[in-house]
Amino acid sequence: MLNYSFLLGHKVVVVVRCEGINISGNFYRNKLKYLAFLRKRMNTNPSRGLFHFRAPSRIFWRTVRGMLPHKTKRGQAALDRLKVFDPPN
C-alpha cells in the first residue's frame, strides 16, 4: 500500500513488478469503469486527447497522480520522486 504523504514528504518511492498489483472491489464493476475510461476521447482531435495507458506501471502512475496535487510545483516534484517499473519481457 502506498501512502502518498511519503511522496509529499520528500521521500523517493520505487515500485517494481507493477503487474502484480491487485485492484480492490468487484471485478465486473472495475472492468466497466476501465472500458468506460477507454471510450473517453477528445471529439475534435482524438490524437491530442485523453491518453489511455495500458501498461500496469503507467496505470499505477496515473492512479497515484490522481491522489497528488499534480498541478502545483510541490505535486510535480512528488511525482518526479515516484519511480514505477514493469519487469522486462
N, C-alpha and C positions, 0 to 999 in steps of 0.2 A: 504494500500500500504506500502510495506516495503522498506525503503531506506537502502541499505547495508552499507552506511557510518556510520550508528548508531553502527553496529557491529564492524566496524574497529575503531570506536571512543570509545571503551571500555564501551559500554552500553550493558546491558543484554536485550534481546528481547524474549518475551514469546508469542507464537501464540497458541491460543486454538480454538477448533472446526474447524480443518483444512478441514473437509468435506464440509464446506460452501464456500470454495474458488472458485471463478469464473475464468476460463481461457478465456482470451480475444481472439478474432479472429473468423474465420469461423469454425464452429463445424466439418464439414466434413474434412477440412484440418488438424485440430488438431487431429482428430481420425486417419487419415492416418499417421501422424507423430508418434503417440503413437504406432500404430500397427507396423510401421517400427522399432521403438525402441525395441519392444518385439521380433522381428526377429533377432536382433543382438546377437551374441554369440561367444564364443571362439571356434574355429574349433577343436583344438587338445584335449581340455578337458573342456567341457561346464560347469562343476561344479565349475571351477576356474574363469570363465569368467565374463562377464558383468552381474551384478545383477539387476533384474527388480523389482523395488519396486512398489507395488500396493496399499499400504496404502496411503491415502491422505497426512498424515503428512510426510511420507518419500519422496513422490513425491515433496512436497514443500521444504523439506530439501535439496534434490538433486538440485532443481532449484536455491535455494539461494547459494548453494555450487558453482554452475557454475558462479555466479557473484563475488565470492571472490577469492583472490589468495590463494587457499587452500593448495598449496604445500609449503608455507612458514610458519614460526612459527607464524607470525602475523595473517595469514589467518586461521591457525588451532586454534589459541586462539579465534578468532572471531567466528568460528563455534562452539566452546565449549560454547560460550555465547548465542547461539541460542537454545531455547527450543521450541519444537513443540509437540502438543498433539492432539490426536483423542479423541472423547468422549467415555466413557465406553459403551459397548454394553448392 
